[in-house]
Amino acid sequence: MINDKLPKIWYGGDYNPEQWDEATAEEDIRMFKLAGIDVATVNVFSWALIQPDETTYDFAGLDKIINRLYDNGVYVCLATSTGAHPAWMAKRYPDVRRVDFEGRKRQFGGRHNSCPNSPTYRKYAERIADKLAERYKDHPAVLIWHVSNEYGGYCYCENCQKEFRVWLKERYGNLEAVNEAWNTRFWGHTFYDWDEIVAPSGLSEEWQGGQNTNFQGISLDYRRFQSDSLLDVYKLERDALKKHTPSLPVTTNLMGLYPELDYFKWGKEMDVVSWDNYPSFDTPVSLTAMTHDLMRGLKSGQPFMLMEQTPSQQNWQPYNALKRPNVMRQWSYQAVAHGADTILFFQLRRSRGATEKFHGAVIEHVGHEHTRVFRESAQLGKELIQLEDQLLDSRVPARVGIVFDWENRWAIDLSSGPSVALNYVKEVHKYYDAFYQRNIPVDMISVEEDLEKYDIVIAPVLYMVKEGHADRIKQFTKNGGTFVTTFFSGIVNENDLVTLGGYPGELRDLVGIWAEEIDALDPSHFNEIVINDSFGALSGEYKCNILFDLIHAEGAEVLATYGSDFYQGMPVLTKNKYGAGAAYYIASSPEQAFVQDFVDTITAEKGITGVMTSASGVEVAIREKDEHPLVFVMNHTNEAATFDTGDMEWTDILTGENYQGVTEIKAKDTLLLKK
């Protein structure tokens, strides 16, 4: 439970009454009661209002907002407002303004505009967090602290370069180790003084906005450093808050698959993970589910907060489609099904001006409750009151773990080849989707996760093998686990230095193969995966493309071979017995049909079945509390479809209706079932 002051799924979202007059704020309260809203996130972008200069702090307006909400039954998620610094600060203290990738000093404007290594920004950010916590430490309305907002973006200013050198000293100890890690003898880059090291930007090692680099080691470390720098600013504010309110949880809203920050490191520093879910109109629902599971995985399965989603329309896409009827409800419950203990929106009232005025809200510009979006929001609010605490502190029971690593993703994106078509997230999602289609719960896990609680661990495109990770995988497999990895794995260490002695490096004895070469062809060019003998659900031929490892079996059983090109007949799918377990190697990027049949095969080997069987497009997910399961059935299609409970009878906790056997579910409907 995030905070036992409010023992239910929290419902509400971002609220900016400072943009409105008193009459509107009073009307908001009336409509919040109609919608069942009990939590408002306030003060997200109010720094300039609270602090008009270096020494003045005015909390009168915020006092009024918080008191009005609490007096009317609405708690607050209280933000520190540091997501955008005030204009006076940018004018008087230029060090707070970032320098961009091209070396240009930013002017005031936008957000994500503060240098994390600016002494000025750090001083005032910590100070306002301290003053907020001191003022509101005993206010009964405050449920949780929300630090800043959607951290992101890199800075290349002189302060960052100086701190980068300090960071390198702490990481490596001396310049000799830095030169070794970065392989600086290449192109005569040897450094003899710390001050010779500069940030890898458009002025030095990188180009195309950072998509390419001459030195992967330098660029990797700068990404690590910038992620750590922003995290350090978060921790600075968090510690200021904790000094006054040690028992109040602290969070900041993450952004799912956002590429620039290593969220597994961030999750360790957050009391509860929160994130903002904004899928596009055509985003696969399984990718959204995977992202929920990834956010849950940042704290080893602990429930998370859905901090933001839109009630209907987004505002930054080329085509900002409305959420169709019932989709907001369904996507809200999908978040809960995968571990969310809150349903919060951006925003509660739609802004009148600026860039988010066409971003959806519970209260639209018309200003009354007679809209489709408000009716749907109010219905969901009533259901959450009905649910009370039946879901809180429940967990998703998963026997399958899929490895996701931001640093591995950076390394793949920065690698000088072999294919621009290689997309780490897409390759991971291929395997996730196969489990999703069978309604099998999955944990998205870090390279540091304890593997012994899983029967199957899959690490797609594990290009970077960090120190100790191979040993943990081997122990897991030796103890009876099934491990799966793919092409372009085991190539480098965490400094992007190739592990010599043959690919896949430290994994070579585990998977029992040697990859001699890697072919890279235009994605329109396909080869074939030819199954030697039917193996589980696998039979016949499948297509594969992008990369093709030319491998030799070194003790592994060859299950399939390439069907064409000069490497026709060479292994493409192998299985190697290792201790009491087995390790599979998939040497190319296969079509989804292969991945599905492969997953069906290895889950059958382990006796893993889905929560329930269902028609295509009907998602069935599960959370458990005290060994009592709660099953979510969600029909994501535009037609009625079916699911099968088997012999067990289940009851919808919202309607009381019973379900047994093959049952129909309406289009875009969601059922919450218990035994």
Secondary structure by P-SEA (a helix, b strand, c coil): cccccccccbbbcccccccccaaaaaaaaaaaaaacccccccccccccccccccccccaaaaaaaaaaaaaacbbbbcccccccccaaaaaaccccccccccccccccccccccccccaaaaaaaaaaaaaaaaaccccccccbbbcccccccccccaaaaaaaaaaaaaacccaaaaaaaacccccccccccccccccccccccccccccccccaaaaaaaaaaaaaaaaaaaaaaaaaaaaccccbbbbbbbcccccccaaaaaaaaccbbbbbbbbcccccaaaaaaaaaaaaacccccbbbccbbbcccccccccccccccaaaaaaaaaaaaacccbbbcccccccccccccccccccccccccccaaaaaaaaaaaaaaaaccccccccccccbbbbbbaaaaaaaaacccccccccaaaaaaaaaaaaaaacbbbbbcccccccccccbbbbccccccccaaaaaaaaaaaabbbbbbbccccccccccccccccccccccccccccccccccccccbbbbbcccccccccccbbbbccbbbbcccccccccbbbcccccccccccccccccccbbbbbcccccaaaaaaaaaaaaaaacccccccccccbbbbbcccccbbbbbbbcccccccccccccbbbbcccccccccccccccccbbbbbcc
